[in-house]
Amino acid sequence: MEFRNLRLYQPDGSFHTGELVLSGDRIAATPASADACDMDGLYAIPGLIDMHVLGCAGHDFGEATEEALSVMARYQADNGICAFCPATMAAPESQLAAMMQAASSYRTEHCGAVLAGVYLEGPFLSESRRGSQNSAYLQKPDANLFRRLQEHAQGLIRLCALAPELPGGLEMIDELVGEVRLSLAHTESDYDTACEAFRRGAREVTHLFNAMPPMTHREPGIIGAALDNDLVGVELIADGVHVHPAAVRAAFRLFENRIILISDSMAAAGQGDGDYILGGQDVVVRVGRATLRDGSSLAGSTANLFECLQRAVQMGIPLGQAVRAASTNPARAIGIQHDYGSLEPGKLANIILLDDELNINSLILRGQLLM
């Protein structure tokens, strides 16, 4: 396939008018021929990468089945997400092991997004900041447990969350740095503890602003610590529910090229209002807002990552910055930037063509036209 007259996304967040030539499942370096299809100035952006997905399309990673992952992968691809990382809730070790085995056994289908890794979000989290995590299964950081699960996953766990203030939290960072990307999450951590965690090798903050103390002028906390460490990436849920638009705009100004947009979606994404299960707990979705049945906490998002990108732009984030946060930055965070995250020659041909209203005109997945 050959296309010309496209507004092509660049890794720095800018757009240049140009052409794309696809050869097999890759973007080619050869120039387009005179017969190339004129795309009339459509935006061309790389497929998105959602590295934090609890569930979608009526299914949940906690089901621990290849069938559930297959449905999730197809839904992701249909919405412009070319790669994703299913995320765990706190659960018994036996269930977590089953989830890891399902992920390691899953094989990418022709029309599905690639399962690029697993996000171990639970269980090493703070009780007081548990959010919708099931407190019955929270536990202290344990490198041995992580390694047992990583063995079941056959090395697929790319991200591991923990609350660094818990007993053994900093020591777990010491032990696992270099084995997995470590993220601070569901935490009461103060500024000094978070700074120490980053000094020891933690490199991410899970869903910024949520499940952590707020930043104040006397107690800047984990948010202030992340601001002071340029090596740290911060996840952000721009679904319009988890973070106010003004805070989304502030985050992009403060963290610039370190934002990683995530959906944190649960089974209701793509389904609508109703009753669902998340981590063994009852969830109610009303008007697109998911909460535990008792109303005590938000319970994931009902938006997919493409919808989060659209909403971020509606909130005032330039399109190029939003794409960088939803594709280039997550690709780097989980180490798949050699194949994903930009439209450079040699990369996999995962491409979304958008009109000026950011509606999807066409989807190309690994060189194949989906729509």
Disulfide bonds with the S-S distance in Angstrom:
none
